[in-house]
Amino acid sequence: MTASRTDEIRSTCPYCGVGCGVLLRPDAHGGLSVRGDPDHPANHARLCSKGLALAETVGLSHRLTAPQIEKQSSTWDEALSLVARRFSETIAEHGPDSVAFYVSGQLLTEDYYIANKLMKGFIGSANIDTNSRLCMASTVAGHKRAFGTDTVPQTYEDLEEADLVVLVGSNLAWCHPVLYQRLIHARKRRGTKLVVIDPRRTATCDDADLHLAIAPGADVPLFNRLLAVLHDRGLADKAFLRNTQGYEDALAAARQDDPAVTGLSELQIAQFCDLWASTEKVVTVFSQGVNQSTSGADKVNAILNCHLATGRIGKRGCGPLSVTGQPNAMGGREVGGLANMLACHMDIENPRHRRAVGDFWSAPTMPAHAGLKAVDMFRAVGQGQIKALWIIHTNPAVSMPDAASVRAAIASCPFTVVSDITDATDTARLADVLLPASAWGEKEGTVTNSDRTISRQRAALPAPEGTRPDWAILAEVGRRMGWETEFDYGSAAEIFREYAALSGIAGEFGLDFDISGLSGLSDLDYADLAPTRWPVCRAKQGGRFFSDGRFFHTDHKARFVPVSYRRPAAKTGPRYPFRLNTGRVRDQWHTMTRTGLSPRLSAHLAEPFIEIHPHDADRLNIGPAGLVRVESPIGQAILRARITDTVQCGQVFAPMHWTGETAPAARIDDLIAPACDPVSGQPESKASVVRLEPFAAKWYGFAVSADPMQPSCDYWARVPSRMGFRAELAGTSDIADWEAEALRLFGLKDASVSSIIDPARGIARIALFKGGRLQAALFVAATPVAVARDYLATLPEYAGSDVLSGRVPVDVPDPGPNLCACFGVGVNTIVDAIQTQHLYSVDAIGAALLAGTNCGSCRPEIAALIQMRRPQEAAE
């Protein structure tokens, strides 16, 4: 590997499942510089906007640094003794299935392993599940049905070797930008064709040869039609089919489906089938649009059926590739972090596997059946069946479907423990005991990315005094519960060696996950471990699976799974006429506990929103930037309207990031019903039904402040800005004294006030000063406030006497809303370059301004600006 600078530390990014390598350089003041690792095989130096902004998310201002019991600081000894005692007492009185762990893809593999060992091997329950259940459980189920194990056949290199890449339910440009740039560079080099199957027109569609705006949930009939076409054209690989079972049954089921339910025209379906059938090197990439469905496992198997039928699997540039949402979703799957699995891809309901794992661990008991999956787990908490709950590095109070009921369930649990790096989450606020964990950048361990590459995560910063690694917290509780020898670990390296040795047993059973070749690593070897794709054993080293036609069922044959179309669980109708799709935005991550600390990442889309087609907005009298009340059968939210034809009529889209800490009226999972796939247990997060109406606000506001503000109105959304904080506000109650309200909002009782107030027009503009320096400003109007938000968010840097105008002074540069988060380039800067420098291509903009030259996720928006402003003669 190329040497990094001597003061740089190799680690991995803590965001999505791409698993990018990063080089970290501490600054000796608690901060870091971050750049992409040119030698990491996942990213080759590229980073997305989130990865580039990692340095803005470290620090101690938001950290939990001492255990808390009932919101009061305690010692570690007190807290851990209480946790061990309460779990032991609950088990003794009510049995092992009365307790549960809910863990996270944010955990390192070593943490995950200890949590799984403690729950399944020693507590004796399988009630450990993970937020990866919300992410990739349908893929796990589909893989196991087809292959016999949860095996990802392909590698990232296949994206660069394929002649056709089909993206299904994946906005790769925004959700996995580094992989997307690898694909786009290959497309330029070799002319790779790109098909995107997604109900929305996303940023990913801008480079597509074909966008299929499929009806929500209708992927199965589309791939069933493809399977029938492949057979009818004689493209089934007869030699490969000898390594499979069930082809005729799957084909018969496929012929029964009506492709009209896809909402696509016969011409579009024919174009897709022709392209797939005529291209040998096809990679089908699928993600949350496939998984987060009540038919998610069937969707996965519909895709796998087509690759199995043609033998297009496990070959260079040829096969299915699941891309995961979290940095260690794969590692969690490998250690048995799901309630229906054992470590190393062994099966909990297989007596031989259970006995082998139990013997290896010297476990006193092993559960004979699967535990409660995520939705059922929190339902059991609410019903009083789970009486002690431990939540680790995740925020289910806002990320689970029917989140309001989940919050109520956690609040009602007799004993809840939360391990996290902060107490400022919706979930942490419900805990009886809070345990301060070490954060990314402070801990040692491994993660596994979407193409089975194991990478080291290394500490570059000292962990704050009072925090501990998760494996150490779990192991200490295990010791205090009576298993001193079995949980006597001294390092992450020691845990990794044990885990790797256990995988050798899986290998002896003929399973895929075997890294026993790493079980003899010394501490120094572990410290220096380079990115390594599993398996690592005598039989196989890395590479692809299944090109030899051997699978992991007992007869070594793959299984075709007959699948048929099932509508989404919720039905649209007169009361709830809209289908709600949910997902991510470009620069935020999950519930924003990390990315929400970065002003740069918050500048692109600073507020929760809902995308509505112009025809629907017009019919409902919803204007641009108006607020919308969104109601489902189980909850409601208030969101800002974004009127756009990127969604189809009758469909709406909203992001899932905002929480009670950032926008309490916009918690989108309060709207999502807990309907799950019957095979995988994964909730359907992309097909709920809702109704919309304008939110009848009496006033709208925009606020900036150097210090945190405390809104108390019907709607507010707050994010950090370069100089402090910014917030959108709206309310239904009259405010009699706006100056007094501003003093309360900003907590500046003694500030001097400058204001312009016109009650007749519903206008109030108030600036608060201390020592002659601007501290905060509030702008209120009877309609959505029209001010220069991105300029005001830089205050008090440019504060002058004209601040109340809300406009940019003529002598101050106005870059406009941030478009390129990687390099902080605003819309106005790009428009000026287009118009004054006559830059009419995205590459030309990149050469002049750097915008779009890193992760590339802003390139579609740059292209749209160029299209809007390009003179006709230049366009021609």
Steps between C-alpha positions, in 0.01 A plus 500: 500500500613854434620657823290778642665794667663390823250691711196351322300204628316262267137440594156468342210739455211443745217565256361278224586144405745601225767481771732773378850522640601826663829648612470687829748749639446624856576866558598463870201714600229233478435552130580312182573550136343240272576387148420196295743209508642457149588137576167381633333273242151638566562866420853558364519842675145612419272615781144633492391826661426326830839333513679823420316675784589242766738743668205730569321230697764419762547688826370486853224761506227244430655202679372295789803445725358347817238230561159623604242328718157663483657810339756539783873444453636183653818294503567217260498257789154612610358497148642164392405332826146628457480376140634156591274471804181610326556271201586207731195559718270533199632175350467318833142615549362499146737288293764588238245605237390788726813698404621632164784682327439735206832577334633678194698494177704777662661240728837353409506128434674427830230691691229317307662163573506554877137619505394191302705265720362649821136483391489171312767301677468607862172678561351225282261703286510596133337837576778699340415686183650794318400807306637312199163323517363828359766502231606165356299216659313428176828453318616257770178301459520501121864394499436215745203371302693503172857420606466326835697778673500880515766531231572809288639345180646810336765766566519872433737436210207342315340844467802600293497181290128485417347603168162562663431608858141492625432701816181386675362709785833676537581871479867408475608855410385632838506196729824331384673782308848347486368179342298712260810690389679171439208399280490833313873492433463147360207617291715770343781251440307203362153632415320310774123519464305609808138423591336646810182343639347740751158667544678835542723678253809537717844645443608151390260515206684789335767267362263213420432365154161387626298603805209274586267690735349183635193493722595466867549137595472361147856373445400131510275505192765692305771243569250219454434631150876513444536136612230392255661697216841348573352152483298566186807631319698188585738686730464267798840344569415128492839394633478741792140399573625153587642667813155626604157385610155646444545675166177375342293599803655848507437540127138391535445753779668768292261442210202552730597859589349789307772755416233770461507548880849648461344814352752478215412489134555186294766694308692584818483142624613373159792747495614377840465132415675545164794679661537243781459203268748626241775589748711222647677705767214626718530613861172562684551728800217517753445684825229640725232540234511122470557411864262733684185327385247242616612304193870586535632144517294408193640799312853383580421149378334631182831672418709196598278272290595689184872479572480132591299415189768642273805401708584869528626483854836495672681593181704807414259784428203270539265442796275646772647747751323613814629833635452554872396814678722493809878479549486161672167353397699214346709448813182480703362236266825305530498485881133400522378842608155422361254316724468205263872431445807367679853627456689426177184437295402198709130440561341530840242232422761248382582275800851420372580867456361588843697224666822602324470865595396416855794264542743756356376765743460255792153650518265383774198519272413581139157607374336245273286749309529841343451804716281803448568705189510878537131586452385206711762582762370850565143375483595250775657784699177696477296196604717441807658175380847658480585640841866594453628654177849608392524730195847556355597775251164542333197724533187283465280766661507674162634243251257213559163492322211620714766691692254663740395157623865397530570808714207409721622140525853602603362747752285224654778240523592429863873528426662652192873541440636714216865497391588798282742787458239767583198545721336728243289248310134413518594152625762606754250728668288192581778299668522395862875452460720677247845357428758724325667312215810580302429652160628456148856622485564382857462121483663195347333223306382384159209558264389313187371685195251398233746293296628299798813709561607506865671826593656625818354793683779661701511754779639836400375697800516421870164389637364758743554410862192319624416320174563135414494280187177310453664158516653593835164618638324181389779273623503666843125450535551136400761460771277665759217265402724210602696402189839637596722268300283491188504881465855566615617696196784747494482637145306507176778291343433220748130502410576498128724193537224313683243599240729397213561162668124446537458566128719196435219286644260660250749410229501139620122499460554606139376858549627807321626717787842375600779735607684240703814594310505815714453323834873496572557873457727648762408831657746666261355316200152612602619857541642492147219300335443626146155495336423132440208346316365181654512206493854459632561129551679204351218431253448849359646849509271793422366522147150427371263222594296258285676520164568129551129426540541376859272650763450455873187290520576145610485373141714796383222613265344845485126540547267691272223652711156532333381854574190697409391860532360615833371851541641718778327438832333842517236583239440845362143628500291813534622575853868422437552548127879544490777238510787621723858410410777570753879510476816700546631831379847550364684653795328354808527165672230312689373713791769770464675438832830528310437683170266742677806649674645623170389842371629411155287186474194681633522780245377307193157390626457668836142398570273193483286501188251307293519474122162546331414490131388843365155368400437366849628817664278715280196286573561524875587870495850434630738772390879495457677500839169467681468269795302178464326293762558135411275244669508121487270255679739498798658844521568841351784734415555852371739538207610770256360457149742444213290504185671290234430256220769264631213319669196369318144615556356325803846439649701706748850471645641611836843449662532312827774694683326749726436429868362649816834675541493664157136519380254326735196554276679338206586153632410307189498152655206610713302452176632156401287199591690200642407264216782251436617250244378159626833334415757762603314703761613820327252789522342659194640854516434611142130436440292647782185696418438861601278800443624857456363843582652847533615573853301804612777702662422850625865597471829373358847575630869467426756538777878511533693494823856468626378263773239223513142625493195345664198508269160409643268551203297250298774451242872557519809354338847589629846431357849639566628784285851628446466754779252321725150373421215563258137399529174504311193571713122511465209522738123503526483722810511878494809656656412823679856627557758391245789671677424308820465179298841559338664553839344173621586306183865594516536507879640854488305682768746788530568557131433831331232483231467649155173425326258575218147383583188548288205317663264586215719316249607228744866600468759503779877529463703501818875510560655444842838645595743468789792738531412636159541158337213316335398186691179395326234608253140398439299564182123444507235531229145391428629286211823299468779745577693634200850590620857416398527198726851388409638850552318541831638164614850653483411767754640658708804490271352755259257659743429865440228751562303368201460145639124550535466539125565128468692567179863462406686833509643605166856481632466143631544192280189287476580141399135404542369167632772239537497252211836322516546394861845353433650837408237742631400644162169686488235525230571866425870432452422228247241709317744790478764270350251367246397846391828695516749228407268320257554165671240270348606159628523347847865418437572863412336615824709244686821622341423859596339457844573138607124449545401148403858370481503295819207273584303626199163488674434865416569456128133451403408827672787681327381357168150631571635850567693489172194382310290785639755768412670375187434721196316326221794525264729334757247225553498432129 
